[in-house]
Amino acid sequence: MNSRRDRFYITGYPRSRTGWLANLMCYGTCLCLHDGLAAGKSCLDQIDRVAGDGILHIGNSDSGYLLDQPPSGKVVLIERDRAEAEQSFLDYFSRFPYPECGQPDKGRTKSAFDLMQSNLFILQQADGVLRVGFDALDSVDVVEKIWDFIVPDQRFNPTRWKILDRLKVNPMSEKVRTLWD
């Protein structure tokens, strides 16, 4: 395990492009999980053990941080309108439910979003958190700011951003399991 690896966290409501951001951050000296908390709270310790020597930054882009104790340290908080995120969640997972979860229930979804809203507020008040508007993720300048915040020792690759900017990244529900299965 390389204890010198810089750790970072990206979070926000579900359907706030955390999968897309995880993809962006897997480049060069950086490795970023998406929904790594599915493997447990020690997901970064686990990835730290298996990452190669060239990996200097490890992170997890995961809405699940808002369901529990918000992370501390280097955090990027994606701020999306709650009603918009909640509706997007219900729409997406009604079409592509996770096998172990079934169809989303409006009552349970509202309760989960209530809890996430409370933890989101905590992060909004915390020091050292980079707050980014969901719609601003379409700007190369904003994405470069996220990159520089997380990986200050490596130049941002605008060509990579151009390639990824045209993509939607969604988990394949039929393949969602813990990372270590």
C-alpha positions as CSV (number, residue, x, y, z in Angstrom):
1,M,0.0,0.0,0.0
2,N,1.3,3.4,-1.0
3,S,0.4,5.7,1.9
4,R,1.7,8.7,0.0
5,R,-1.2,8.5,-2.6
6,D,-3.3,11.6,-2.5
7,R,-7.0,10.7,-1.9
8,F,-10.0,12.6,-3.2
9,Y,-13.8,12.3,-3.2
10,I,-16.4,13.4,-5.7
11,T,-20.0,13.4,-4.6
12,G,-23.4,14.9,-5.3
13,Y,-27.0,13.7,-5.7
14,P,-27.4,10.6,-7.8
15,R,-27.6,11.3,-11.6
16,S,-25.1,14.2,-11.2
17,R,-22.5,12.8,-13.6
18,T,-20.4,11.0,-11.0
19,G,-19.8,8.1,-13.4
20,W,-18.6,10.6,-16.1
21,L,-16.3,12.3,-13.7
22,A,-14.8,9.0,-12.5
23,N,-14.1,8.2,-16.2
24,L,-12.5,11.6,-16.7
25,M,-10.3,11.2,-13.6
26,C,-8.9,7.7,-14.7
27,Y,-6.0,9.1,-16.6
28,G,-2.2,9.4,-16.1
29,T,-1.3,9.2,-12.4
30,C,-4.9,9.2,-11.3
31,L,-7.3,6.3,-10.6
32,C,-10.9,7.0,-9.7
33,L,-13.7,4.5,-8.8
34,H,-17.3,5.0,-9.5
35,D,-19.7,3.9,-6.7
36,G,-16.8,2.3,-4.9
37,L,-18.7,2.4,-1.6
38,A,-20.6,-0.7,-2.9
39,A,-17.4,-2.6,-1.9
40,G,-17.4,-1.0,1.5
41,K,-16.1,2.1,3.2
42,S,-12.5,0.8,2.8
43,C,-12.8,0.9,-1.0
44,L,-9.9,3.4,-1.3
45,D,-7.7,1.2,1.0
46,Q,-8.5,-1.8,-1.3
47,I,-7.7,0.1,-4.5
48,D,-4.5,1.5,-2.9
49,R,-3.3,-2.1,-2.3
50,V,-3.7,-3.0,-6.0
51,A,-2.8,0.2,-7.8
52,G,0.5,0.4,-9.6
53,D,3.4,2.4,-8.5
54,G,2.7,5.1,-11.1
55,I,-0.7,6.0,-9.5
56,L,-0.3,9.0,-7.2
57,H,-4.0,10.0,-6.8
58,I,-6.8,7.7,-5.9
59,G,-10.5,8.6,-5.5
60,N,-14.1,7.6,-5.5
61,S,-16.9,9.4,-7.3
62,D,-19.9,8.3,-5.4
63,S,-23.3,9.7,-4.4
64,G,-23.3,7.2,-1.5
65,Y,-21.1,9.6,0.5
66,L,-24.3,11.7,1.0
67,L,-26.1,8.8,2.6
68,D,-23.6,8.4,5.4
69,Q,-20.9,10.6,7.0
70,P,-19.8,13.0,4.3
71,P,-16.1,12.6,3.4
72,S,-13.5,15.0,4.7
73,G,-10.3,16.0,2.8
74,K,-10.2,16.9,-0.9
75,V,-13.9,16.9,-2.0
76,V,-15.6,18.0,-5.2
77,L,-19.3,18.6,-4.6
78,I,-21.5,18.5,-7.7
79,E,-24.6,20.7,-7.0
80,R,-27.6,19.7,-8.9
81,D,-31.2,20.8,-8.3
82,R,-32.7,18.2,-6.0
83,A,-36.1,17.8,-7.8
84,E,-34.3,17.4,-11.1
85,A,-31.9,14.8,-9.7
86,E,-34.7,12.9,-7.9
87,Q,-36.8,12.8,-11.1
88,S,-33.8,11.7,-13.2
89,F,-33.1,8.9,-10.6
90,L,-36.7,7.6,-10.7
91,D,-36.8,7.8,-14.5
92,Y,-33.5,6.0,-15.1
93,F,-33.8,3.3,-12.5
94,S,-37.4,2.6,-13.4
95,R,-36.1,1.7,-16.9
96,F,-32.8,0.0,-15.7
97,P,-33.3,-1.2,-12.1
98,Y,-30.4,-2.8,-10.2
99,P,-31.3,-6.5,-9.8
100,E,-30.9,-6.5,-6.0
101,C,-32.9,-3.3,-5.6
102,G,-35.9,-3.7,-8.0
103,Q,-38.0,-0.8,-9.1
104,P,-37.4,2.5,-7.3
105,D,-40.1,3.4,-4.8
106,K,-41.1,7.1,-4.6
107,G,-41.3,7.1,-0.8
108,R,-38.0,5.5,-0.2
109,T,-36.4,7.6,-2.9
110,K,-37.7,10.8,-1.2
111,S,-36.4,9.6,2.2
112,A,-33.0,8.9,0.8
113,F,-32.9,12.3,-0.9
114,D,-33.9,14.0,2.4
115,L,-30.9,12.4,4.1
116,M,-28.6,13.4,1.2
117,Q,-29.9,16.9,1.3
118,S,-28.8,17.2,5.0
119,N,-25.3,15.9,4.3
120,L,-25.0,18.0,1.2
121,F,-25.7,21.1,3.3
122,I,-22.9,20.0,5.7
123,L,-20.5,19.7,2.8
124,Q,-21.6,23.1,1.4
125,Q,-20.4,24.6,4.7
126,A,-17.1,22.7,4.9
127,D,-13.7,24.1,4.2
128,G,-11.7,22.7,1.3
129,V,-14.7,21.6,-0.7
130,L,-14.8,22.6,-4.4
131,R,-18.4,23.3,-5.2
132,V,-19.4,22.9,-8.9
133,G,-22.8,23.4,-10.5
134,F,-24.1,20.4,-12.4
135,D,-24.8,22.4,-15.6
136,A,-21.3,23.9,-15.4
137,L,-19.8,20.5,-16.1
138,D,-20.4,21.3,-19.8
139,S,-17.6,23.9,-19.6
140,V,-14.0,22.9,-20.3
141,D,-12.8,25.6,-18.0
142,V,-14.9,24.3,-15.1
143,V,-13.8,20.7,-15.7
144,E,-10.1,21.9,-15.9
145,K,-10.6,23.6,-12.5
146,I,-11.8,20.2,-11.1
147,W,-8.8,18.5,-12.6
148,D,-6.4,21.0,-11.2
149,F,-8.0,20.8,-7.7
150,I,-7.6,17.0,-7.7
151,V,-4.4,16.4,-9.7
152,P,-2.4,19.6,-9.4
153,D,0.8,17.9,-10.5
154,Q,-0.5,16.8,-14.0
155,R,-1.6,18.9,-16.9
156,F,-5.2,18.8,-17.9
157,N,-5.8,17.1,-21.2
158,P,-8.4,19.2,-23.2
159,T,-8.5,16.6,-26.0
160,R,-9.6,13.9,-23.5
161,W,-12.3,16.3,-22.3
162,K,-13.5,16.9,-25.9
163,I,-13.9,13.1,-26.4
164,L,-15.7,12.6,-23.1
165,D,-17.9,15.6,-23.4
166,R,-19.9,13.9,-26.1
167,L,-20.6,10.8,-23.9
168,K,-23.2,9.9,-21.4
169,V,-21.8,7.4,-18.8
170,N,-24.3,5.2,-17.0
171,P,-23.8,2.0,-15.0
172,M,-25.0,-1.2,-16.7
173,S,-27.5,-2.4,-14.1
174,E,-27.1,-6.0,-15.1
175,K,-23.4,-5.8,-14.3
176,V,-23.5,-3.9,-11.1
177,R,-21.9,-5.8,-8.3
178,T,-19.3,-5.0,-5.8
179,L,-15.9,-4.3,-7.2
180,W,-14.3,-7.3,-5.7
181,D,-16.8,-10.0,-7.0
